[in-house]
Amino acid sequence: MRRINIFLLLILIVLLVGCKEESVYIKPLIQNEIFTQTEDRYFVYFYKDNCGFCETTKPVILDYLNSLEMQENSDKRVVYGFDLSDSKNMFFNGETEYGIFRIYTGDSGDGQGVNLGKYKVNGVKVWNELYIAGVPSLITVTLNIETNEKESHLVAESKQEIQTVLENQLNS
């Protein structure tokens, strides 16, 4: 009987240790917070509810944020999140109520691969002028020293591209 109790106690300890809370999380931003963070350079990860690709990308973001906890990575760009499903991040733009989750149809869109031109991100300085055509997506926000304004640039449009960008950031 004593062996069974010890065995059950060991199982309970293993389960409790495995259930500890994550030490890092993706801090969510709303609206203009995209351009008002204190850092001079950072990433913003765009996602939506009920997006399978976003769910498989989330561990990549969390692994990266965990890596930032190490001293040698303390100078790397942090990643913030932006939930395109959050009603606080939506507005009526004349066509839809999806806010920045929309496709750009103008002549000077940004993008890569098959989505060339569907995004409008590069050089944008105001949250509601962003066009995010798909999720998951990752942009970088950087302080322009000449204008003293933060501006954005599209860097990745898929889990694989996001993972590559974050790995490169850690290795730079």
C-alpha positions as CSV (number, residue, x, y, z in Angstrom):
1,M,0.0,0.0,0.0
2,R,2.8,2.4,0.9
3,R,4.4,1.9,-2.6
4,I,1.1,2.7,-4.3
5,N,0.8,6.0,-2.2
6,I,4.4,6.9,-3.1
7,F,3.7,6.2,-6.8
8,L,0.5,8.3,-6.7
9,L,2.3,11.1,-5.0
10,L,5.0,11.1,-7.7
11,I,2.4,11.2,-10.4
12,L,0.7,14.1,-8.7
13,I,4.0,16.0,-8.4
14,V,4.7,15.4,-12.1
15,L,1.3,16.6,-13.1
16,L,1.5,19.8,-10.9
17,V,4.9,20.7,-12.3
18,G,3.6,20.2,-15.9
19,C,0.7,22.5,-15.2
20,K,2.7,25.5,-14.2
21,E,1.7,28.8,-15.9
22,E,3.8,30.0,-18.8
23,S,6.1,32.8,-17.8
24,V,5.7,34.7,-21.1
25,Y,2.7,35.7,-23.1
26,I,2.0,37.7,-26.2
27,K,1.0,41.2,-25.0
28,P,-2.0,42.3,-27.0
29,L,-2.2,45.8,-28.4
30,I,-5.3,47.7,-29.5
31,Q,-5.7,50.4,-32.1
32,N,-3.0,53.1,-32.1
33,E,-0.9,51.2,-29.5
34,I,0.7,49.6,-32.5
35,F,2.8,52.8,-32.9
36,T,3.0,54.0,-29.2
37,Q,5.2,51.3,-27.5
38,T,8.3,52.6,-25.7
39,E,10.8,50.6,-27.7
40,D,12.4,52.1,-30.8
41,R,11.9,48.9,-32.7
42,Y,9.6,45.9,-32.2
43,F,7.4,43.4,-34.1
44,V,3.6,43.2,-34.2
45,Y,2.0,39.8,-34.8
46,F,-1.4,39.9,-36.4
47,Y,-3.9,37.1,-35.7
48,K,-7.6,36.3,-35.6
49,D,-9.9,34.0,-33.6
50,N,-10.7,30.7,-35.2
51,C,-7.6,30.8,-37.3
52,G,-5.8,27.4,-37.4
53,F,-2.6,28.9,-38.9
54,C,-2.5,31.5,-36.2
55,E,-2.9,28.8,-33.5
56,T,0.1,26.8,-35.0
57,T,2.1,30.0,-35.2
58,K,1.5,31.1,-31.6
59,P,4.1,28.5,-30.1
60,V,6.7,30.0,-32.5
61,I,6.0,33.5,-31.0
62,L,6.1,32.2,-27.5
63,D,9.3,30.3,-28.0
64,Y,10.9,33.5,-29.4
65,L,9.6,35.5,-26.4
66,N,11.0,32.8,-24.1
67,S,14.4,33.2,-25.8
68,L,14.3,36.9,-25.0
69,E,14.4,36.0,-21.4
70,M,18.1,35.0,-21.8
71,Q,20.6,37.7,-21.2
72,E,22.3,37.3,-24.6
73,N,18.9,38.1,-26.3
74,S,17.8,41.0,-24.2
75,D,18.6,43.5,-26.9
76,K,16.4,41.7,-29.5
77,R,13.0,43.1,-30.7
78,V,10.0,42.1,-28.6
79,V,6.8,40.8,-30.3
80,Y,3.4,42.3,-29.5
81,G,0.1,40.8,-30.6
82,F,-2.8,42.4,-32.4
83,D,-6.1,40.5,-32.5
84,L,-7.9,41.4,-35.7
85,S,-11.1,39.8,-34.3
86,D,-11.2,42.2,-31.3
87,S,-14.1,44.6,-31.7
88,K,-11.9,47.4,-30.3
89,N,-9.7,47.0,-33.4
90,M,-12.5,47.3,-35.9
91,F,-14.0,50.4,-37.5
92,F,-16.3,51.2,-40.3
93,N,-14.2,52.0,-43.4
94,G,-17.0,52.6,-45.9
95,E,-17.0,49.0,-47.2
96,T,-16.7,46.7,-44.2
97,E,-16.4,46.8,-40.5
98,Y,-13.2,44.8,-40.4
99,G,-10.9,47.7,-39.7
100,I,-7.4,47.0,-40.8
101,F,-8.1,43.3,-41.8
102,R,-8.7,44.2,-45.4
103,I,-7.1,43.8,-48.8
104,Y,-5.4,46.8,-50.5
105,T,-6.4,47.2,-54.1
106,G,-4.3,50.3,-55.0
107,D,-1.2,50.5,-57.1
108,S,1.4,50.8,-54.4
109,G,0.7,47.9,-52.1
110,D,3.3,45.9,-50.2
111,G,3.5,42.2,-50.0
112,Q,5.5,39.1,-50.9
113,G,4.8,36.1,-53.0
114,V,1.2,35.4,-54.0
115,N,0.0,38.3,-51.8
116,L,2.1,40.9,-53.7
117,G,0.1,44.2,-53.5
118,K,-2.6,43.0,-51.1
119,Y,-1.0,44.6,-48.1
120,K,-0.4,48.2,-47.4
121,V,2.1,48.4,-44.5
122,N,5.4,49.8,-45.6
123,G,5.9,53.3,-44.3
124,V,2.5,53.5,-42.6
125,K,2.5,55.5,-39.4
126,V,-1.2,55.3,-38.3
127,W,-2.9,52.1,-37.3
128,N,-6.1,52.6,-39.2
129,E,-4.2,53.1,-42.5
130,L,-2.7,49.6,-42.3
131,Y,-4.1,47.0,-44.7
132,I,-3.5,43.5,-43.3
133,A,-4.7,41.1,-46.0
134,G,-4.1,37.8,-44.2
135,V,-3.2,36.1,-41.0
136,P,-0.8,35.2,-39.5
137,S,1.3,38.2,-40.4
138,L,4.2,40.0,-38.8
139,I,5.3,43.6,-39.2
140,T,8.2,45.5,-37.8
141,V,7.7,49.0,-36.3
142,T,10.8,51.2,-36.2
143,L,11.5,54.7,-35.1
144,N,12.5,56.8,-38.1
145,I,15.3,59.0,-36.7
146,E,14.9,61.7,-39.4
147,T,11.1,62.2,-38.8
148,N,11.0,61.0,-35.2
149,E,7.9,59.0,-36.1
150,K,7.4,55.2,-35.9
151,E,6.7,53.5,-39.2
152,S,5.8,50.0,-40.1
153,H,7.1,47.4,-42.6
154,L,5.7,44.0,-43.6
155,V,8.2,41.2,-42.8
156,A,6.3,37.9,-42.9
157,E,2.9,36.5,-44.0
158,S,3.0,32.9,-42.8
159,K,4.1,30.7,-40.0
160,Q,7.2,29.6,-41.9
161,E,8.2,33.2,-42.8
162,I,7.5,34.4,-39.2
163,Q,9.7,31.6,-37.8
164,T,12.5,32.5,-40.2
165,V,12.3,36.2,-39.4
166,L,12.4,35.5,-35.6
167,E,15.2,32.9,-35.9
168,N,17.2,35.5,-37.9
169,Q,16.6,38.1,-35.3
170,L,17.9,35.8,-32.6
171,N,21.0,35.0,-34.7
172,S,21.8,38.6,-35.6
